């Protein structure tokens, strides 16, 4: 209650080191309920008094939360990532430590088919915060890690789709938080992968990379207007006629996601193409996919109200 209160209690600063150290040490206790309470306290403690906490204590806290950033207990993972975010924001000098200790664990969870809900939201926020510190965690490192689909090669189709969607969200969070030149480079990189995949033999890895790039474009489009990007609309619309079901659906979803960030231009493009799709069997398939795009626009719009 003291940490959540708006009142800042000055005398507590003398015991911050002991409180932070004890709370982080208690995380190794077997009781999950107790661990959760300790993490709740750490989130509020670091948020409010992090700037006054000794660096040694912050390093201990950061080290102690890492073993619990897993996909076995997503609620605990959510709290641990929230602690890491507060550490990043309260003490910039801790960025190298957080990058070294927490980023690998977070990226590992991103490849889990179980990741969802609050843990996913916290991880996306964490990745966006880390992306702002390019000197310690270069954009290219995050891009390569989040683009690696080889880890799901042996997973079932549904699990693969889920992980690819999660990785796309992570890529978009990183891109949106990066400098303008890196944003432009990343978007062009996604478009290039899609175009190259269209002309390549449809191996499972090629399809996955194309699907990932399409969804990453769409997720990025939620953050920024991509409608004026050269070749963006044409590339996505062309993929609606792909021979691969996964690519067609990814293109439809990406078009819907991107429309959310560019309602003034892309919504008309989608609606016009629905009318122009034609009555042939192929045209009806394209029309159905475009309606899927519109469904996503409506669903996201309702969720944001």
C-alpha positions in Angstrom: 0.0 0.0 0.0 2.9 2.4 0.8 4.4 1.9 -2.7 1.0 2.2 -4.5 0.2 5.4 -2.6 0.8 8.8 -4.2 2.5 9.9 -1.0 6.2 9.5 -1.1 7.6 8.4 2.2 11.1 9.8 2.5 12.3 7.7 5.5 11.8 4.5 3.5 14.8 5.3 1.3 17.2 4.2 4.1 15.8 0.6 4.0 15.3 0.3 0.2 18.3 -1.9 -0.2 17.2 -4.3 2.5 13.6 -4.4 1.3 14.5 -4.9 -2.4 17.1 -7.6 -1.5 14.8 -9.5 0.8 11.9 -9.4 -1.7 14.0 -10.7 -4.5 15.5 -13.4 -2.3 12.0 -14.6 -1.3 11.2 -15.4 -5.0 13.0 -18.7 -4.6 10.5 -19.8 -2.0 8.2 -22.7 -3.0 4.9 -20.9 -2.4 3.6 -19.5 -5.7 1.2 -17.2 -3.9 4.0 -15.7 -1.8 6.2 -15.4 -4.9 3.4 -13.5 -6.6 3.0 -11.1 -3.7 6.7 -10.4 -3.7 6.7 -9.6 -7.4 3.7 -7.4 -6.9 5.6 -5.5 -4.3 8.7 -5.3 -6.4 6.8 -3.8 -9.4 5.4 -1.1 -7.2 8.6 -0.6 -5.2 10.9 -0.2 -8.2 8.3 2.0 -10.0 8.1 4.4 -7.1 11.5 4.3 -5.5 13.7 2.8 -8.2 15.7 6.0 -8.8 16.7 5.9 -5.1 17.7 2.2 -4.9 21.3 1.2 -4.9 22.6 -0.3 -8.2 23.7 -3.5 -6.4 20.1 -4.1 -5.2 18.8 -3.5 -8.7 21.3 -5.9 -10.1 20.2 -8.5 -7.6 16.5 -8.0 -8.4 17.2 -8.3 -12.1 19.2 -11.5 -11.6 16.5 -13.1 -9.3 13.6 -12.6 -11.7 15.2 -14.2 -14.7 14.6 -17.8 -13.8 10.9 -17.1 -13.6 10.6 -15.6 -17.1 9.3 -18.9 -18.7 6.1 -20.2 -20.3 5.3 -22.5 -17.4 3.6 -19.7 -15.4 2.6 -16.8 -17.6 1.2 -14.7 -14.7 4.5 -14.9 -12.8 6.3 -14.2 -16.1 4.1 -11.1 -16.6 5.0 -9.7 -13.2 8.8 -10.5 -13.8 8.7 -8.6 -17.1 6.9 -5.7 -15.4 9.7 -5.5 -12.9 12.3 -5.5 -15.7 10.5 -2.7 -17.4 10.5 -0.6 -14.2 14.2 -1.3 -13.7 14.8 0.0 -17.3 12.8 3.1 -16.7 14.1 4.0 -13.3 17.8 3.5 -13.8 19.2 3.9 -17.3 22.6 2.6 -16.1 20.9 -0.8 -15.7 20.1 -1.2 -19.4 23.2 -3.4 -20.2 22.4 -5.7 -17.3 18.7 -6.0 -18.2 19.7 -6.7 -21.9 22.2 -9.3 -20.9 20.1 -11.1 -18.4 16.4 -10.6 -19.3 16.4 -10.3 -23.1 17.4 -13.9 -23.9 14.7 -15.2 -21.5 12.0 -13.0 -23.0 12.9 -13.9 -26.5 12.7 -17.6 -25.6 9.2 -17.1 -24.2 8.2 -15.3 -27.5 8.8 -18.6 -29.3 6.3 -20.5 -27.0 2.9 -21.4 -28.4 1.5 -20.7 -24.9 2.3 -17.0 -24.7 -0.8 -14.8 -24.6 -2.7 -12.3 -22.6 -1.1 -10.0 -20.1 2.3 -11.7 -20.4 2.3 -11.0 -24.1 1.3 -7.4 -23.6 4.1 -6.9 -21.0 6.7 -8.6 -23.2 5.7 -6.3 -26.2 6.1 -3.3 -24.0 9.5 -4.6 -22.7 10.7 -5.2 -26.3 9.7 -1.6 -27.3 11.6 -0.2 -24.3 14.7 -2.3 -25.1 14.6 -1.2 -28.7 15.0 2.4 -27.6 18.5 1.5 -26.3 20.1 0.5 -29.6 23.7 1.0 -28.3 23.2 -1.9 -25.9 20.7 -4.0 -27.9 21.1 -3.3 -31.6 18.0 -3.4 -33.7 19.5 -6.0 -36.0 20.0 -8.4 -33.1 16.3 -8.2 -32.1 15.2 -8.4 -35.7 17.2 -11.6 -36.3 16.1 -13.3 -33.1 12.4 -12.5 -33.7 12.6 -13.6 -37.3 14.0 -17.1 -36.5 11.2 -19.6 -37.3 13.5 -22.6 -37.3 12.5 -23.4 -33.7 8.9 -24.2 -34.6 9.8 -26.4 -37.6 8.6 -29.6 -35.8 5.6 -28.0 -34.0 2.0 -28.7 -35.0 0.4 -26.3 -37.6 -1.7 -24.5 -35.0 1.2 -23.9 -32.7 3.3 -22.7 -35.6 0.6 -20.1 -36.6 0.4 -18.9 -33.0 4.2 -18.5 -32.6 4.5 -16.7 -36.0 1.8 -14.3 -34.9 3.6 -13.6 -31.6 6.9 -13.1 -33.4 5.2 -10.7 -35.8 3.8 -8.7 -32.8 7.3 -8.6 -31.3 8.9 -7.4 -34.6 6.3 -4.6 -34.9 6.9 -3.5 -31.3 10.6 -3.2 -32.0 10.2 -1.5 -35.3 7.7 1.1 -34.0 10.1 2.0 -31.1 13.1 2.4 -33.4 14.5 5.4 -35.3 12.8 6.4 -38.5 15.6 5.2 -40.8 15.5 1.7 -39.1 11.7 1.7 -39.5 11.9 2.3 -43.2 14.6 -0.3 -43.6 12.7 -2.9 -41.7 9.5 -2.3 -43.7 11.3 -2.6 -47.0 13.0 -5.7 -45.6 9.6 -7.3 -44.9 8.3 -6.4 -48.3 11.4 -7.9 -50.0 11.0 -11.2 -48.1 7.4 -11.4 -49.3 8.3 -10.6 -52.9 11.2 -13.1 -52.9 9.0 -15.8 -51.4 6.5 -15.4 -54.2 9.1 -16.3 -56.8 10.8 -19.1 -54.8 9.9 -22.8 -54.4 7.3 -23.1 -51.6 9.4 -24.8 -48.9 7.9 -24.8 -45.4 10.6 -22.4 -44.2 9.9 -20.0 -47.2 6.2 -20.0 -46.4 6.8 -19.3 -42.7 9.1 -16.4 -43.5 6.6 -15.0 -45.9 3.8 -15.4 -43.4 5.9 -13.8 -40.7 6.9 -10.8 -42.9 3.3 -10.3 -43.9 2.0 -10.3 -40.4 4.9 -8.1 -39.2 3.9 -5.6 -41.9 0.3 -5.6 -40.7 1.2 -5.4 -37.0 3.6 -2.5 -37.8 0.8 -0.8 -39.7 -1.2 -0.6 -36.4 1.5 1.7 -35.1 2.1 3.8 -38.2 0.6 4.6 -41.6 2.2 2.4 -44.2 -0.2 3.2 -47.0 2.2 5.6 -48.7 5.1 3.0 -48.6 6.1 2.1 -52.1 4.6 -1.2 -53.2 2.9 -1.9 -49.8 -0.7 -2.2 -51.0 0.2 -4.0 -54.3 2.3 -6.5 -52.5 -0.3 -7.4 -49.9 -3.1 -7.6 -52.5 -1.0 -9.8 -54.7 -0.5 -12.3 -51.9 -4.3 -12.8 -51.6 -3.9 -14.9 -54.8 -1.0 -17.0 -53.5 -1.2 -20.8 -53.9 -0.5 -21.2 -50.2 -3.4 -21.0 -47.8 -1.2 -19.7 -45.0 0.1 -16.8 -47.1 -3.3 -15.8 -48.4 -4.7 -15.7 -44.8 -1.7 -13.8 -43.5 -2.0 -11.2 -46.3 -5.7 -10.7 -45.5 -5.0 -10.3 -41.8 -2.0 -8.0 -42.5 -4.2 -5.8 -44.7 -6.8 -5.6 -42.0 -4.2 -4.7 -39.3 -2.6 -2.1 -41.5 -5.9 -0.5 -42.3 -6.4 0.3 -38.6 -3.4 2.6 -38.8 -4.4 4.1 -42.1 -8.2 4.3 -42.1 -8.2 7.3 -44.4 -6.6 5.5 -47.3 -6.5 1.7 -46.9 -10.2 1.3 -45.9 -11.2 2.6 -49.3 -8.7 0.3 -51.0 -10.1 -2.8 -49.2 -13.7 -1.9 -50.0 -13.0 -1.1 -53.6 -11.2 -4.4 -54.1 -14.2 -6.2 -52.5 -16.4 -4.7 -55.2 -13.9 -5.5 -58.0 -13.1 -9.1 -57.0 -15.6 -10.5 -59.5 -18.0 -13.5 -59.3 -15.6 -16.1 -60.5 -14.5 -18.9 -58.1 -11.1 -17.1 -57.7 -12.8 -13.8 -57.3 -15.1 -15.1 -54.6 -12.0 -16.4 -52.7 -10.3 -13.1 -52.9 -13.6 -11.4 -51.8 -13.8 -13.6 -48.8 -10.2 -12.8 -47.8 -10.9 -9.1 -48.1 -14.0 -9.5 -45.9 -11.6 -11.1 -43.4 -9.5 -8.0 -43.6 -12.6 -5.9 -42.9 -13.6 -8.2 -40.0 -10.2 -7.5 -38.4 -10.6 -3.7 -38.8 -14.0 -3.9 -37.1 -12.8 -6.2 -34.3 -9.8 -4.1 -33.5 -11.8 -0.9 -33.6 -14.4 -2.3 -31.2 -11.6 -3.5 -28.8 -10.0 -0.1 -28.8 -13.2 1.8 -27.9 
